[in-house]
């Protein structure tokens, strides 16, 4: 298949100078038209590309906003779970050490690990004295029963209680 430029060269070899000039002007006009068409397509494509980029940026911004909200929610959940775990651990240590017997609140414990909480619990227990043993219930009868023989009467109980 012969080259188009070779064909044009052969056609213009026998032509006069005016014909060659007219052919060159026609060729130049053809290329100007094609160039203008390409420029117009480039402008159209540039406008479409700009709109596409703006749309992508808007979507990316929404996605980033959603991602930021999700990250914040995950962080809040993790913090809440850590706080709940710390409260549970503190309550377990307080129960194991018998804080209820000495009327010490579990919230008095300080520390981040079980070992730190147990060490602090031991310090608190050393500072707070053990409660005094209450009087024995021997000879006081059963709850809900009448006071029997050899046991204190209601008046005796009141007298004993007020004399202390």
Rosetta blueprint (number, residue, H / E / L):
1 X L
2 X L
3 X L
4 X H
5 X H
6 X H
7 X H
8 X H
9 X H
10 X H
11 X H
12 X H
13 X H
14 X L
15 X L
16 X L
17 X H
18 X H
19 X H
20 X H
21 X H
22 X H
23 X H
24 X H
25 X H
26 X H
27 X H
28 X H
29 X H
30 X H
31 X H
32 X H
33 X H
34 X H
35 X H
36 X H
37 X H
38 X H
39 X H
40 X H
41 X H
42 X H
43 X H
44 X H
45 X H
46 X H
47 X H
48 X H
49 X H
50 X H
51 X H
52 X H
53 X H
54 X H
55 X H
56 X H
57 X H
58 X H
59 X H
60 X H
61 X H
62 X H
63 X H
64 X H
65 X H
66 X H
67 X H
68 X H
69 X H
70 X H
71 X H
72 X H
73 X H
74 X H
75 X H
76 X H
77 X H
78 X H
79 X H
80 X H
81 X H
82 X H
83 X H
84 X H
85 X H
86 X H
87 X H
88 X H
89 X H
90 X H
91 X H
92 X H
93 X H
94 X H
95 X H
96 X H
97 X H
98 X L
99 X H
100 X H
101 X H
102 X H
103 X L
104 X L
105 X L
106 X H
107 X H
108 X H
109 X L
110 X L
111 X L
112 X L
113 X L
114 X H
115 X H
116 X H
117 X H
118 X H
119 X H
120 X H
121 X H
122 X H
123 X H
124 X H
125 X H
126 X H
127 X H
128 X L
129 X L
130 X L
131 X L
132 X L
133 X L
134 X L
135 X L
136 X L
137 X L
138 X L
139 X L
140 X L
141 X L
142 X L
143 X L
144 X L
145 X L
146 X L
147 X L
148 X L
149 X L
150 X L
151 X L
152 X L
153 X L
154 X H
155 X H
156 X H
157 X H
158 X H
159 X H
160 X H
161 X H
162 X H
163 X H
164 X L
